[in-house]
Amino acid sequence: MSKKRSGGGLSSTQQAAKFLGVSVLAGAVMAGIALPAAGALGLAAKGSVESFDELPANLRTPPLSQRTTILDAKGGTIATVYSRDRTVVDLKNISPYMQKAIVAIEDSRFYQHGAVDLKGVLRALNKNAQSGGVAQGASTLTQQLVKNVAIEEAGDDPTKVAQATQQTIGRKIRELKYAIQLEEELGKKKILENYLNITFFGQQAYGIEAASQRYFSRHAKDLDLEQSALLAGIVQSPSRYDPVNDEAEATKRRNTVLQRMAEVGDVSQAEADKAAKQPLGLKVSKPKNGCITAVKGAGFFCDYVREVFLTDPVFGKSKEDRAKVWNQGGLTIRTTMDPQAQKSVQRSIKEHVYQSDQVATAATIVQPGTGKILAMGQSRPYGIDTKKNETTLDLSVNSDMGGGAGYQPGSTFKPIVAAAAIEGGKPATQIYPSPYKMDYPAPVQACNGKVWNEKGVSVSNENESEVGPYDMKTATAKSVNTYYVSLISDIGICPVTEMAAKMGVERADGGKIQQAPSIALGTQEVSPLTMANAYATFAARGMYCTPVAIESITQRVGEKSKSLQVPKSTCSRAMSENTADTINTLLKGVVEDGTGSQAGLGPSRDSAGKTGTTDERYAAWFVGYTPNMAGAVWVGDPAHKRKMQNIRIGGYKHEKVFGGEVPGPIWRDMMTGALDGMDAPQFKTVYIPDMPKKEDPHKGDDGGNGDTRGNDNGGNDNGGNNGGDGNTTFPTPTFSIPEGFIQGQGQSNGNGNGNGGGRG
């Protein structure tokens, strides 16, 4: 294109633009905006040139929105999501037949004219004048590209889309000026490439590659003559010429394109006639968009990744900014999801809880020390068919990330109370009377100088045989409610809520944890992801790491790719290593001889955890961990209506559901598969002496005989059998036997304990 002359005159192109601005745009171009010629010819030309000159010089060309691919940690595809299904390809990867077909039917003089085809305008004008209506338009491919760019920039905003397509002289003037710009800057081949990548072909397919895949399940470079003609014909009216819904109309349109290709010499008449006799040969692939297409049951994890992107400021200052990047797409998101762990979670869930059951289960696994979310699944699959128990509600996460209001964690909260007490100086040998039933002690110190002072509120254990005194080791293994109510009343509420905050424990609905001693029994609704990540703090010897789901993101913009910044896990010390080691020792006892014995992973792999069953049995939990992984399993009714009494779950009848009975085996099986082939490191444990018998307060100081059968006088295998283990430390034994020592020591049947939100 020639430049402006040194003397200040206009180039030939600019002169043509002036001419068109005055004459054509005032009249003949009206054929291109679907107005009768008679009306077009009567329009005044005054002001056309001035308006043309005042337009911005450069067309804003936003990056084309493309599909986003979400990958697991190993590079396998989880799901494909997009606002517009499009894959941008180079012209060399588009069939020559397709290139010729679209030019032949949409703009046969494309390579001969400039931005505006004056002959085409005059021809259309004459044709429209003869018909008294609109028989032909005259927009070139370049002008159509400009219009499609405006539509692309409008996105899904209906007002902006209407403005981009409105039939006005002003829009046609803008379209013309930008078309001149594109002709000068890009050249014909690049314009054709951009046009084929931006154009809508119906059936949710944007661009030729997506259209080729949608209708023929093949790449655009492999399209043959008749396939190319069909796709080229769709562009004029994707709904009218939709081959999926109207084969006859689409066939007629295809044959029109073939004939036009023969007329302009792109193919011979014989080739066109032969192709016209062929069937359409569709091999339609359904649109695959969104997390509903996720494999390995990872739809909810996929949704969580999307929520992270739309809410984390690292991806944009405002919600609108982040949504724009997400909708633009072209992202390749590598996540933290471990395919082995995810497969194991789904397999265990499917085996133990049926999709059709009255209650559901949700499970999550995270990696201690990194915060990486390795797996996330639930028994009610991702979908919108409620009759099939499908849901889009992620039962594993907080409400602000696509989840619900959460569920009471029951006794799985007790280790947090124990951690707060030990961190504050209480020994693991602390003893409380722990009767079967008692009133909450009052008053109890809360935060900010406040005091909880409600008298006459009672709490009891699960079984009447559970009568203390108990020490922390036995009370944890048996999940004794009255022990833990006494413990939180002793140390105060604030240390517990502060420890919970350090471990990332927060209410799923975003509210504040209540300042009441009943929190010791797990009365505050939380999510499985929250509990899994909190217990990962124990596994990481006191280091809490915020959960993360994204490893890396690359974004394709045009022909280039760039890396985006992603959220990083922030790790901080929530408790001392000694406190964490003490909790690990306590919770090993739960899976070895306590309420979680059905969840144990066997002698070859260290594991620890805690059961939880809420009052009225609306929810049951098992939260546990190894040094490698931490996981939480919740079972219950998401609507909080169905009590788990006299209920069938996974084909088995349960009179009463306990945390160790249903969630425990789910946890055991999912962790076994997730950890298969991995190293089996041991916990660093501490020596916790057994509580002395009443008749001989000094017996058992040496750790007893290692009996861990759940009796009150039982030692643990750290004190007896493994007394010389290099992973074990030996604190000075400290006993605190309160006055009013209650006579009689009951033996639990191991079925679990607690009420008021804190059953075992």
Order of alpha helices (4+ residues) and beta strands (2+ residues): alpha-alpha-alpha-beta-beta-alpha-alpha-alpha-alpha-alpha-alpha-alpha-alpha-alpha-alpha-alpha-alpha-beta-alpha-beta-beta-alpha-beta-beta-beta-beta-beta-beta-alpha-alpha-alpha-alpha-beta-beta-beta-beta-alpha-beta-beta-beta-beta-beta-alpha-beta-beta
